[in-house]
Amino acid sequence: MNADQLTQWSVANPWPAAIAAMAVLVIAAGALWALALAVRGTTRPPLAITAAAIAAAGCTAYSGDTSWRFAADHLDMSDPTERAAMFAAAEVALVACGLMARQSLRERGTPGAAGVLVWVITLVQIIPAYAESGMIGGTVRAFIGPVLAAVMWHLAMGLELWHAKPGALSASLPAVIARELRERLLSRLGLATRDRTAEQITRDRWTTRAVEHAARLADLTPGGRGYTRRARRLSHAIDRAQVGAHPAQRRQLLQLLSARLHSRALATLDLPSPWEMREPATPPRPAPVVAYRELREMQPVDAVVAVAGAHPGAGPDEVRALLADHGVVVSDTQVRVALRLSAPAQPPALSSASAAAQTLFGVHALWDQVDTGEPCEDEADAPDPDADADEPDAAADRALLPDARRVDDDHRTRHGRPAGLRILQKQLRIGQSRAQRMRALLDQKDSP
């Protein structure tokens, strides 16, 4: 259906034509709206990348002109149709390899094989340029055509990588080789340390020379041949290094010279053999770790007693908080019971050392005695076969007092009350009278 027939049909059928025209307008508006949204959401490349891509396309067209002429003059492609289909094969391959290298660069950080093929195609395209225009014209065609096209494609890819990933470096083989050669050249020239002023570079260079002159001067005999000249050179190097005005430079000079002068001692160091199998040294555990593990292994009541002993002024809530910090969870009842059991008893001081005045301790002694079925009598009335031999001796009692204190503290910890006379007799292997005297001394120590 041509335009005249479409117009006649629209005149004959106005309503269907209007509906069709409205549908076409809606579809076109929707397409334009979708295209506008797509363009707005697309990230535009920087102007430098766009300019590099345009220049690369122009140089590729310049190379295409060389290929067109080369196909007619040297490849015998006289048919324009055949020549048009075949002449630009290398240029199309160059653009395709450039796009594939660009994609590989964005995904893996390296152009890959496609980047290498770009340079291979460029080298092959130099041949038609020289075949068509000779040495001078061929050089111009080769440089402006395939060589510049490859360089511009490479720059466009590199600029896009730097724009997408700031600070990223190309991982291709030529780029890696170029970076390694640059670093080695800088190291060879003594410029490995960057961000130094010209003055600092001069001082470092003369500091190194001063170390060299000082080391050689140390091997010469004073007054011998070359000694004066070497000393003069050392003095000049010290002056140029300015070690007298810069403490850091002087410290660097002394450290380098010390290592140089004592370099021979390096060969006589007694070093362990790397072939000997040794157990790795276990680092000492810090005190908090030791305390944490020991408290976790204790019973809750014992842990409360340990923490309360380490913090005498702490209350029940503080003790619970300290235990919680070490991973030990206890209830308030456990804390109070443990604190009550660990609190030392405070018996009143005795007015005399006689057994009749120690009614409280006599009861304690009765608790510890064996039940024989006979009526209990006061311990003071019990016969003591060693009573006559147990003469009062103040010096001996004082010497035995530490042992008595240990027995009494152990009994208080276990039973919550002072040790009775029978316990002192049994543990200290003493008689009744001496046990009474030791009990009196212990009570005197406990009384305020």
TORKOL-4160 file (C-alpha; in steps of 0.2 Angstrom, whole numbers, padded with zeros to 4 digits, m for minus):
448
<pt num="1" X="0000" Y="0000" Z="0000"/>
<pt num="2" X="0008" Y="0017" Z="m0006"/>
<pt num="3" X="0005" Y="0034" Z="0001"/>
<pt num="4" X="m0010" Y="0038" Z="m0011"/>
<pt num="5" X="m0019" Y="0022" Z="m0007"/>
<pt num="6" X="m0016" Y="0025" Z="0012"/>
<pt num="7" X="m0023" Y="0043" Z="0010"/>
<pt num="8" X="m0039" Y="0037" Z="0001"/>
<pt num="9" X="m0042" Y="0023" Z="0014"/>
<pt num="10" X="m0041" Y="0036" Z="0028"/>
<pt num="11" X="m0053" Y="0048" Z="0019"/>
<pt num="12" X="m0065" Y="0033" Z="0017"/>
<pt num="13" X="m0063" Y="0027" Z="0034"/>
<pt num="14" X="m0060" Y="0042" Z="0046"/>
<pt num="15" X="m0063" Y="0033" Z="0063"/>
<pt num="16" X="m0052" Y="0018" Z="0060"/>
<pt num="17" X="m0039" Y="0030" Z="0053"/>
<pt num="18" X="m0040" Y="0041" Z="0068"/>
<pt num="19" X="m0038" Y="0027" Z="0080"/>
<pt num="20" X="m0023" Y="0019" Z="0071"/>
<pt num="21" X="m0015" Y="0036" Z="0070"/>
<pt num="22" X="m0018" Y="0038" Z="0089"/>
<pt num="23" X="m0011" Y="0021" Z="0093"/>
<pt num="24" X="0005" Y="0025" Z="0082"/>
<pt num="25" X="0007" Y="0042" Z="0092"/>
<pt num="26" X="0006" Y="0033" Z="0108"/>
<pt num="27" X="0018" Y="0020" Z="0103"/>
<pt num="28" X="0030" Y="0033" Z="0097"/>
<pt num="29" X="0029" Y="0043" Z="0113"/>
<pt num="30" X="0032" Y="0028" Z="0123"/>
<pt num="31" X="0047" Y="0024" Z="0113"/>
<pt num="32" X="0054" Y="0041" Z="0114"/>
<pt num="33" X="0051" Y="0042" Z="0133"/>
<pt num="34" X="0060" Y="0025" Z="0136"/>
<pt num="35" X="0074" Y="0031" Z="0125"/>
<pt num="36" X="0076" Y="0047" Z="0135"/>
<pt num="37" X="0076" Y="0037" Z="0152"/>
<pt num="38" X="0089" Y="0026" Z="0145"/>
<pt num="39" X="0100" Y="0040" Z="0139"/>
<pt num="40" X="0098" Y="0049" Z="0156"/>
<pt num="41" X="0103" Y="0034" Z="0166"/>
<pt num="42" X="0118" Y="0030" Z="0155"/>
<pt num="43" X="0135" Y="0036" Z="0162"/>
<pt num="44" X="0143" Y="0047" Z="0149"/>
<pt num="45" X="0162" Y="0044" Z="0146"/>
<pt num="46" X="0173" Y="0058" Z="0149"/>
<pt num="47" X="0178" Y="0070" Z="0135"/>
<pt num="48" X="0195" Y="0064" Z="0134"/>
<pt num="49" X="0189" Y="0046" Z="0131"/>
<pt num="50" X="0177" Y="0052" Z="0117"/>
<pt num="51" X="0191" Y="0062" Z="0109"/>
<pt num="52" X="0203" Y="0047" Z="0109"/>
<pt num="53" X="0189" Y="0036" Z="0102"/>
<pt num="54" X="0185" Y="0048" Z="0088"/>
<pt num="55" X="0204" Y="0050" Z="0084"/>
<pt num="56" X="0206" Y="0031" Z="0083"/>
<pt num="57" X="0191" Y="0030" Z="0071"/>
<pt num="58" X="0199" Y="0043" Z="0060"/>
<pt num="59" X="0216" Y="0035" Z="0060"/>
<pt num="60" X="0208" Y="0018" Z="0056"/>
<pt num="61" X="0199" Y="0026" Z="0041"/>
<pt num="62" X="0216" Y="0033" Z="0035"/>
<pt num="63" X="0223" Y="0015" Z="0036"/>
<pt num="64" X="0208" Y="0009" Z="0027"/>
<pt num="65" X="0212" Y="0020" Z="0012"/>
<pt num="66" X="0229" Y="0012" Z="0011"/>
<pt num="67" X="0222" Y="m0005" Z="0011"/>
<pt num="68" X="0210" Y="0000" Z="m0003"/>
<pt num="69" X="0224" Y="0005" Z="m0014"/>
<pt num="70" X="0235" Y="m0009" Z="m0009"/>
<pt num="71" X="0221" Y="m0022" Z="m0013"/>
<pt num="72" X="0219" Y="m0014" Z="m0031"/>
<pt num="73" X="0238" Y="m0012" Z="m0035"/>
<pt num="74" X="0246" Y="m0028" Z="m0027"/>
<pt num="75" X="0232" Y="m0040" Z="m0023"/>
<pt num="76" X="0223" Y="m0039" Z="m0041"/>
<pt num="77" X="0206" Y="m0035" Z="m0034"/>
<pt num="78" X="0200" Y="m0025" Z="m0049"/>
<pt num="79" X="0181" Y="m0028" Z="m0045"/>
<pt num="80" X="0175" Y="m0014" Z="m0034"/>
<pt num="81" X="0162" Y="m0025" Z="m0026"/>
<pt num="82" X="0176" Y="m0038" Z="m0021"/>
<pt num="83" X="0188" Y="m0024" Z="m0016"/>
<pt num="84" X="0174" Y="m0016" Z="m0005"/>
<pt num="85" X="0171" Y="m0033" Z="0004"/>
<pt num="86" X="0189" Y="m0037" Z="0007"/>
<pt num="87" X="0199" Y="m0022" Z="0009"/>
<pt num="88" X="0194" Y="m0017" Z="0026"/>
<pt num="89" X="0196" Y="m0034" Z="0034"/>
<pt num="90" X="0212" Y="m0029" Z="0044"/>
<pt num="91" X="0203" Y="m0013" Z="0050"/>
<pt num="92" X="0188" Y="m0022" Z="0055"/>
<pt num="93" X="0198" Y="m0035" Z="0064"/>
<pt num="94" X="0208" Y="m0020" Z="0073"/>
<pt num="95" X="0192" Y="m0012" Z="0079"/>
<pt num="96" X="0185" Y="m0029" Z="0085"/>
<pt num="97" X="0201" Y="m0033" Z="0094"/>
<pt num="98" X="0201" Y="m0016" Z="0102"/>
<pt num="99" X="0183" Y="m0018" Z="0108"/>
<pt num="100" X="0187" Y="m0036" Z="0115"/>
<pt num="101" X="0203" Y="m0029" Z="0124"/>
<pt num="102" X="0192" Y="m0015" Z="0131"/>
<pt num="103" X="0180" Y="m0028" Z="0138"/>
<pt num="104" X="0193" Y="m0039" Z="0145"/>
<pt num="105" X="0201" Y="m0023" Z="0153"/>
<pt num="106" X="0185" Y="m0019" Z="0162"/>
<pt num="107" X="0182" Y="m0036" Z="0168"/>
<pt num="108" X="0199" Y="m0043" Z="0172"/>
<pt num="109" X="0211" Y="m0028" Z="0172"/>
<pt num="110" X="0221" Y="m0034" Z="0157"/>
<pt num="111" X="0218" Y="m0033" Z="0138"/>
<pt num="112" X="0223" Y="m0051" Z="0136"/>
<pt num="113" X="0226" Y="m0059" Z="0119"/>
<pt num="114" X="0215" Y="m0046" Z="0110"/>
<pt num="115" X="0227" Y="m0032" Z="0116"/>
<pt num="116" X="0242" Y="m0042" Z="0108"/>
<pt num="117" X="0232" Y="m0044" Z="0092"/>
<pt num="118" X="0230" Y="m0026" Z="0090"/>
<pt num="119" X="0249" Y="m0023" Z="0089"/>
<pt num="120" X="0251" Y="m0038" Z="0078"/>
<pt num="121" X="0238" Y="m0031" Z="0066"/>
<pt num="122" X="0247" Y="m0014" Z="0067"/>
<pt num="123" X="0264" Y="m0021" Z="0062"/>
<pt num="124" X="0256" Y="m0031" Z="0047"/>
<pt num="125" X="0247" Y="m0015" Z="0041"/>
<pt num="126" X="0264" Y="m0006" Z="0040"/>
<pt num="127" X="0268" Y="m0016" Z="0024"/>
<pt num="128" X="0254" Y="m0009" Z="0013"/>
<pt num="129" X="0259" Y="0009" Z="0018"/>
<pt num="130" X="0277" Y="0007" Z="0012"/>
<pt num="131" X="0272" Y="m0003" Z="m0003"/>
<pt num="132" X="0260" Y="0011" Z="m0009"/>
<pt num="133" X="0270" Y="0027" Z="m0005"/>
<pt num="134" X="0288" Y="0022" Z="m0004"/>
<pt num="135" X="0300" Y="0026" Z="0011"/>
<pt num="136" X="0294" Y="0044" Z="0015"/>
<pt num="137" X="0276" Y="0043" Z="0010"/>
<pt num="138" X="0275" Y="0025" Z="0018"/>
<pt num="139" X="0282" Y="0032" Z="0034"/>
<pt num="140" X="0268" Y="0045" Z="0035"/>
<pt num="141" X="0255" Y="0032" Z="0030"/>
<pt num="142" X="0261" Y="0020" Z="0042"/>
<pt num="143" X="0262" Y="0032" Z="0057"/>
<pt num="144" X="0246" Y="0041" Z="0054"/>
<pt num="145" X="0236" Y="0025" Z="0049"/>
<pt num="146" X="0239" Y="0009" Z="0058"/>
<pt num="147" X="0252" Y="0014" Z="0071"/>
<pt num="148" X="0242" Y="0030" Z="0077"/>
<pt num="149" X="0226" Y="0020" Z="0077"/>
<pt num="150" X="0233" Y="0007" Z="0088"/>
<pt num="151" X="0240" Y="0020" Z="0100"/>
<pt num="152" X="0224" Y="0029" Z="0101"/>
<pt num="153" X="0214" Y="0013" Z="0104"/>
<pt num="154" X="0226" Y="0009" Z="0118"/>
<pt num="155" X="0225" Y="0026" Z="0126"/>
<pt num="156" X="0206" Y="0026" Z="0125"/>
<pt num="157" X="0206" Y="0009" Z="0134"/>
<pt num="158" X="0219" Y="0015" Z="0147"/>
<pt num="159" X="0210" Y="0031" Z="0150"/>
<pt num="160" X="0193" Y="0022" Z="0153"/>
<pt num="161" X="0202" Y="0010" Z="0166"/>
<pt num="162" X="0209" Y="0025" Z="0175"/>
<pt num="163" X="0192" Y="0033" Z="0175"/>
<pt num="164" X="0182" Y="0018" Z="0181"/>
<pt num="165" X="0195" Y="0013" Z="0194"/>
<pt num="166" X="0206" Y="0027" Z="0200"/>
<pt num="167" X="0224" Y="0022" Z="0203"/>
<pt num="168" X="0222" Y="0005" Z="0194"/>
<pt num="169" X="0237" Y="m0001" Z="0184"/>
<pt num="170" X="0236" Y="m0011" Z="0168"/>
<pt num="171" X="0241" Y="m0029" Z="0170"/>
<pt num="172" X="0246" Y="m0032" Z="0152"/>
<pt num="173" X="0264" Y="m0039" Z="0149"/>
<pt num="174" X="0271" Y="m0023" Z="0140"/>
<pt num="175" X="0264" Y="m0012" Z="0155"/>
<pt num="176" X="0272" Y="m0024" Z="0168"/>
<pt num="177" X="0289" Y="m0024" Z="0159"/>
<pt num="178" X="0288" Y="m0005" Z="0157"/>
<pt num="179" X="0285" Y="m0002" Z="0176"/>
<pt num="180" X="0299" Y="m0014" Z="0180"/>
<pt num="181" X="0311" Y="m0006" Z="0169"/>
<pt num="182" X="0307" Y="0011" Z="0176"/>
<pt num="183" X="0309" Y="0006" Z="0194"/>
<pt num="184" X="0325" Y="m0003" Z="0190"/>
<pt num="185" X="0332" Y="0013" Z="0181"/>
<pt num="186" X="0327" Y="0024" Z="0196"/>
<pt num="187" X="0335" Y="0012" Z="0208"/>
<pt num="188" X="0351" Y="0012" Z="0197"/>
<pt num="189" X="0352" Y="0031" Z="0197"/>
<pt num="190" X="0349" Y="0032" Z="0216"/>
<pt num="191" X="0332" Y="0039" Z="0215"/>
<pt num="192" X="0322" Y="0024" Z="0223"/>
<pt num="193" X="0317" Y="0035" Z="0238"/>
<pt num="194" X="0303" Y="0047" Z="0232"/>
<pt num="195" X="0297" Y="0064" Z="0238"/>
<pt num="196" X="0314" Y="0070" Z="0243"/>
<pt num="197" X="0320" Y="0088" Z="0240"/>
<pt num="198" X="0336" Y="0091" Z="0230"/>
<pt num="199" X="0345" Y="0096" Z="0246"/>
<pt num="200" X="0340" Y="0080" Z="0255"/>
<pt num="201" X="0346" Y="0070" Z="0239"/>
<pt num="202" X="0363" Y="0079" Z="0240"/>
<pt num="203" X="0365" Y="0076" Z="0259"/>
<pt num="204" X="0361" Y="0057" Z="0257"/>
<pt num="205" X="0373" Y="0055" Z="0243"/>
<pt num="206" X="0387" Y="0063" Z="0252"/>
<pt num="207" X="0383" Y="0054" Z="0268"/>
<pt num="208" X="0385" Y="0037" Z="0258"/>
<pt num="209" X="0402" Y="0044" Z="0252"/>
<pt num="210" X="0408" Y="0049" Z="0269"/>
<pt num="211" X="0404" Y="0031" Z="0275"/>
<pt num="212" X="0414" Y="0024" Z="0261"/>
<pt num="213" X="0429" Y="0036" Z="0264"/>
<pt num="214" X="0429" Y="0033" Z="0283"/>
<pt num="215" X="0428" Y="0014" Z="0281"/>
<pt num="216" X="0443" Y="0014" Z="0269"/>
<pt num="217" X="0453" Y="0026" Z="0280"/>
<pt num="218" X="0451" Y="0014" Z="0295"/>
<pt num="219" X="0461" Y="0001" Z="0284"/>
<pt num="220" X="0475" Y="0013" Z="0281"/>
<pt num="221" X="0490" Y="0016" Z="0292"/>
<pt num="222" X="0491" Y="0034" Z="0299"/>
<pt num="223" X="0505" Y="0043" Z="0290"/>
<pt num="224" X="0505" Y="0030" Z="0276"/>
<pt num="225" X="0503" Y="0032" Z="0258"/>
<pt num="226" X="0486" Y="0039" Z="0253"/>
<pt num="227" X="0481" Y="0042" Z="0271"/>
<pt num="228" X="0481" Y="0061" Z="0270"/>
<pt num="229" X="0471" Y="0061" Z="0253"/>
<pt num="230" X="0458" Y="0050" Z="0260"/>
<pt num="231" X="0456" Y="0060" Z="0276"/>
<pt num="232" X="0454" Y="0076" Z="0265"/>
<pt num="233" X="0441" Y="0067" Z="0255"/>
<pt num="234" X="0432" Y="0062" Z="0271"/>
<pt num="235" X="0432" Y="0079" Z="0278"/>
<pt num="236" X="0425" Y="0086" Z="0261"/>
<pt num="237" X="0411" Y="0073" Z="0261"/>
<pt num="238" X="0407" Y="0077" Z="0280"/>
<pt num="239" X="0405" Y="0095" Z="0275"/>
<pt num="240" X="0394" Y="0092" Z="0260"/>
<pt num="241" X="0383" Y="0080" Z="0270"/>
<pt num="242" X="0380" Y="0093" Z="0283"/>
<pt num="243" X="0379" Y="0081" Z="0297"/>
<pt num="244" X="0384" Y="0094" Z="0310"/>
<pt num="245" X="0368" Y="0104" Z="0307"/>
<pt num="246" X="0356" Y="0090" Z="0305"/>
<pt num="247" X="0355" Y="0077" Z="0320"/>
<pt num="248" X="0345" Y="0064" Z="0309"/>
<pt num="249" X="0358" Y="0065" Z="0296"/>
<pt num="250" X="0372" Y="0063" Z="0309"/>
<pt num="251" X="0363" Y="0048" Z="0316"/>
<pt num="252" X="0361" Y="0040" Z="0299"/>
<pt num="253" X="0380" Y="0042" Z="0296"/>
<pt num="254" X="0384" Y="0034" Z="0313"/>
<pt num="255" X="0373" Y="0019" Z="0310"/>
<pt num="256" X="0379" Y="0016" Z="0292"/>
<pt num="257" X="0397" Y="0018" Z="0298"/>
<pt num="258" X="0395" Y="0006" Z="0313"/>
<pt num="259" X="0387" Y="m0007" Z="0302"/>
<pt num="260" X="0402" Y="m0005" Z="0289"/>
<pt num="261" X="0416" Y="m0006" Z="0302"/>
<pt num="262" X="0409" Y="m0021" Z="0311"/>
<pt num="263" X="0404" Y="m0031" Z="0295"/>
<pt num="264" X="0417" Y="m0044" Z="0298"/>
<pt num="265" X="0409" Y="m0049" Z="0314"/>
<pt num="266" X="0394" Y="m0055" Z="0304"/>
<pt num="267" X="0404" Y="m0070" Z="0298"/>
<pt num="268" X="0407" Y="m0076" Z="0316"/>
<pt num="269" X="0390" Y="m0074" Z="0323"/>
<pt num="270" X="0384" Y="m0090" Z="0332"/>
<pt num="271" X="0367" Y="m0093" Z="0323"/>
<pt num="272" X="0356" Y="m0108" Z="0326"/>
<pt num="273" X="0354" Y="m0120" Z="0312"/>
<pt num="274" X="0338" Y="m0118" Z="0302"/>
<pt num="275" X="0338" Y="m0137" Z="0300"/>
<pt num="276" X="0336" Y="m0141" Z="0318"/>
<pt num="277" X="0318" Y="m0144" Z="0323"/>
<pt num="278" X="0313" Y="m0134" Z="0339"/>
<pt num="279" X="0297" Y="m0133" Z="0348"/>
<pt num="280" X="0290" Y="m0115" Z="0347"/>
<pt num="281" X="0291" Y="m0106" Z="0363"/>
<pt num="282" X="0275" Y="m0104" Z="0372"/>
<pt num="283" X="0272" Y="m0086" Z="0376"/>
<pt num="284" X="0268" Y="m0083" Z="0395"/>
<pt num="285" X="0249" Y="m0081" Z="0398"/>
<pt num="286" X="0245" Y="m0063" Z="0404"/>
<pt num="287" X="0238" Y="m0062" Z="0422"/>
<pt num="288" X="0220" Y="m0058" Z="0417"/>
<pt num="289" X="0219" Y="m0074" Z="0406"/>
<pt num="290" X="0226" Y="m0085" Z="0421"/>
<pt num="291" X="0213" Y="m0077" Z="0433"/>
<pt num="292" X="0199" Y="m0080" Z="0421"/>
<pt num="293" X="0203" Y="m0098" Z="0418"/>
<pt num="294" X="0207" Y="m0102" Z="0436"/>
<pt num="295" X="0190" Y="m0094" Z="0442"/>
<pt num="296" X="0181" Y="m0104" Z="0428"/>
<pt num="297" X="0188" Y="m0120" Z="0435"/>
<pt num="298" X="0183" Y="m0116" Z="0453"/>
<pt num="299" X="0167" Y="m0120" Z="0462"/>
<pt num="300" X="0155" Y="m0105" Z="0464"/>
<pt num="301" X="0158" Y="m0103" Z="0482"/>
<pt num="302" X="0177" Y="m0105" Z="0481"/>
<pt num="303" X="0177" Y="m0092" Z="0467"/>
<pt num="304" X="0167" Y="m0080" Z="0478"/>
<pt num="305" X="0179" Y="m0082" Z="0492"/>
<pt num="306" X="0194" Y="m0080" Z="0481"/>
<pt num="307" X="0187" Y="m0063" Z="0473"/>
<pt num="308" X="0182" Y="m0057" Z="0491"/>
<pt num="309" X="0199" Y="m0061" Z="0497"/>
<pt num="310" X="0207" Y="m0051" Z="0483"/>
<pt num="311" X="0195" Y="m0036" Z="0486"/>
<pt num="312" X="0193" Y="m0035" Z="0504"/>
<pt num="313" X="0182" Y="m0019" Z="0503"/>
<pt num="314" X="0170" Y="m0025" Z="0490"/>
<pt num="315" X="0152" Y="m0028" Z="0494"/>
<pt num="316" X="0141" Y="m0043" Z="0488"/>
<pt num="317" X="0135" Y="m0033" Z="0472"/>
<pt num="318" X="0153" Y="m0028" Z="0468"/>
<pt num="319" X="0159" Y="m0046" Z="0470"/>
<pt num="320" X="0145" Y="m0053" Z="0459"/>
<pt num="321" X="0150" Y="m0040" Z="0446"/>
<pt num="322" X="0169" Y="m0045" Z="0446"/>
<pt num="323" X="0164" Y="m0063" Z="0444"/>
<pt num="324" X="0153" Y="m0059" Z="0430"/>
<pt num="325" X="0167" Y="m0050" Z="0421"/>
<pt num="326" X="0177" Y="m0066" Z="0423"/>
<pt num="327" X="0163" Y="m0077" Z="0416"/>
<pt num="328" X="0157" Y="m0084" Z="0433"/>
<pt num="329" X="0139" Y="m0082" Z="0436"/>
<pt num="330" X="0133" Y="m0084" Z="0454"/>
<pt num="331" X="0117" Y="m0079" Z="0463"/>
<pt num="332" X="0115" Y="m0067" Z="0477"/>
<pt num="333" X="0112" Y="m0080" Z="0489"/>
<pt num="334" X="0128" Y="m0089" Z="0485"/>
<pt num="335" X="0138" Y="m0073" Z="0487"/>
<pt num="336" X="0131" Y="m0070" Z="0504"/>
<pt num="337" X="0133" Y="m0087" Z="0510"/>
<pt num="338" X="0151" Y="m0088" Z="0504"/>
<pt num="339" X="0155" Y="m0071" Z="0512"/>
<pt num="340" X="0147" Y="m0077" Z="0529"/>
<pt num="341" X="0157" Y="m0093" Z="0529"/>
<pt num="342" X="0173" Y="m0084" Z="0524"/>
<pt num="343" X="0171" Y="m0070" Z="0538"/>
<pt num="344" X="0183" Y="m0074" Z="0553"/>
<pt num="345" X="0175" Y="m0076" Z="0569"/>
<pt num="346" X="0179" Y="m0063" Z="0583"/>
<pt num="347" X="0178" Y="m0071" Z="0600"/>
<pt num="348" X="0181" Y="m0060" Z="0615"/>
<pt num="349" X="0198" Y="m0060" Z="0624"/>
<pt num="350" X="0201" Y="m0071" Z="0638"/>
<pt num="351" X="0204" Y="m0064" Z="0655"/>
<pt num="352" X="0215" Y="m0078" Z="0660"/>
<pt num="353" X="0223" Y="m0093" Z="0653"/>
<pt num="354" X="0214" Y="m0106" Z="0664"/>
<pt num="355" X="0203" Y="m0119" Z="0657"/>
<pt num="356" X="0188" Y="m0114" Z="0668"/>
<pt num="357" X="0187" Y="m0097" Z="0660"/>
<pt num="358" X="0186" Y="m0105" Z="0642"/>
<pt num="359" X="0168" Y="m0112" Z="0642"/>
<pt num="360" X="0166" Y="m0107" Z="0624"/>
<pt num="361" X="0181" Y="m0117" Z="0618"/>
<pt num="362" X="0177" Y="m0131" Z="0630"/>
<pt num="363" X="0161" Y="m0134" Z="0620"/>
<pt num="364" X="0171" Y="m0133" Z="0604"/>
<pt num="365" X="0182" Y="m0146" Z="0610"/>
<pt num="366" X="0167" Y="m0157" Z="0616"/>
<pt num="367" X="0161" Y="m0157" Z="0598"/>
<pt num="368" X="0177" Y="m0164" Z="0591"/>
<pt num="369" X="0179" Y="m0178" Z="0604"/>
<pt num="370" X="0173" Y="m0196" Z="0601"/>
<pt num="371" X="0156" Y="m0201" Z="0609"/>
<pt num="372" X="0161" Y="m0215" Z="0621"/>
<pt num="373" X="0144" Y="m0216" Z="0630"/>
<pt num="374" X="0150" Y="m0209" Z="0646"/>
<pt num="375" X="0145" Y="m0192" Z="0654"/>
<pt num="376" X="0154" Y="m0177" Z="0646"/>
<pt num="377" X="0166" Y="m0168" Z="0658"/>
<pt num="378" X="0174" Y="m0152" Z="0657"/>
<pt num="379" X="0191" Y="m0153" Z="0649"/>
<pt num="380" X="0199" Y="m0144" Z="0663"/>
<pt num="381" X="0195" Y="m0159" Z="0675"/>
<pt num="382" X="0201" Y="m0172" Z="0662"/>
<pt num="383" X="0217" Y="m0180" Z="0668"/>
<pt num="384" X="0232" Y="m0175" Z="0658"/>
<pt num="385" X="0247" Y="m0187" Z="0659"/>
<pt num="386" X="0259" Y="m0174" Z="0652"/>
<pt num="387" X="0253" Y="m0160" Z="0664"/>
<pt num="388" X="0268" Y="m0162" Z="0675"/>
<pt num="389" X="0280" Y="m0162" Z="0660"/>
<pt num="390" X="0272" Y="m0147" Z="0651"/>
<pt num="391" X="0281" Y="m0133" Z="0660"/>
<pt num="392" X="0277" Y="m0115" Z="0655"/>
<pt num="393" X="0290" Y="m0109" Z="0642"/>
<pt num="394" X="0286" Y="m0092" Z="0634"/>
<pt num="395" X="0300" Y="m0093" Z="0621"/>
<pt num="396" X="0294" Y="m0110" Z="0615"/>
<pt num="397" X="0276" Y="m0104" Z="0615"/>
<pt num="398" X="0280" Y="m0090" Z="0604"/>
<pt num="399" X="0290" Y="m0101" Z="0592"/>
<pt num="400" X="0275" Y="m0113" Z="0591"/>
<pt num="401" X="0263" Y="m0098" Z="0588"/>
<pt num="402" X="0264" Y="m0098" Z="0569"/>
<pt num="403" X="0260" Y="m0116" Z="0568"/>
<pt num="404" X="0246" Y="m0114" Z="0580"/>
<pt num="405" X="0240" Y="m0099" Z="0569"/>
<pt num="406" X="0240" Y="m0110" Z="0553"/>
<pt num="407" X="0230" Y="m0124" Z="0562"/>
<pt num="408" X="0217" Y="m0111" Z="0568"/>
<pt num="409" X="0215" Y="m0102" Z="0551"/>
<pt num="410" X="0213" Y="m0119" Z="0543"/>
<pt num="411" X="0199" Y="m0124" Z="0556"/>
<pt num="412" X="0191" Y="m0107" Z="0554"/>
<pt num="413" X="0190" Y="m0109" Z="0535"/>
<pt num="414" X="0183" Y="m0127" Z="0536"/>
<pt num="415" X="0171" Y="m0125" Z="0550"/>
<pt num="416" X="0168" Y="m0107" Z="0553"/>
<pt num="417" X="0174" Y="m0107" Z="0571"/>
<pt num="418" X="0191" Y="m0106" Z="0580"/>
<pt num="419" X="0200" Y="m0122" Z="0583"/>
<pt num="420" X="0197" Y="m0131" Z="0600"/>
<pt num="421" X="0209" Y="m0137" Z="0613"/>
<pt num="422" X="0208" Y="m0155" Z="0607"/>
<pt num="423" X="0212" Y="m0149" Z="0589"/>
<pt num="424" X="0227" Y="m0140" Z="0594"/>
<pt num="425" X="0233" Y="m0154" Z="0605"/>
<pt num="426" X="0231" Y="m0166" Z="0590"/>
<pt num="427" X="0238" Y="m0155" Z="0577"/>
<pt num="428" X="0253" Y="m0148" Z="0587"/>
<pt num="429" X="0256" Y="m0164" Z="0597"/>
<pt num="430" X="0256" Y="m0154" Z="0613"/>
<pt num="431" X="0248" Y="m0157" Z="0630"/>
<pt num="432" X="0232" Y="m0149" Z="0638"/>
<pt num="433" X="0241" Y="m0135" Z="0647"/>
<pt num="434" X="0251" Y="m0129" Z="0633"/>
<pt num="435" X="0236" Y="m0130" Z="0621"/>
<pt num="436" X="0227" Y="m0118" Z="0634"/>
<pt num="437" X="0242" Y="m0106" Z="0633"/>
<pt num="438" X="0242" Y="m0107" Z="0614"/>
<pt num="439" X="0223" Y="m0104" Z="0613"/>
<pt num="440" X="0225" Y="m0089" Z="0624"/>
<pt num="441" X="0239" Y="m0082" Z="0613"/>
<pt num="442" X="0228" Y="m0084" Z="0598"/>
<pt num="443" X="0214" Y="m0075" Z="0606"/>
<pt num="444" X="0225" Y="m0061" Z="0611"/>
<pt num="445" X="0231" Y="m0059" Z="0593"/>
<pt num="446" X="0213" Y="m0059" Z="0587"/>
<pt num="447" X="0206" Y="m0047" Z="0600"/>
<pt num="448" X="0207" Y="m0028" Z="0595"/>
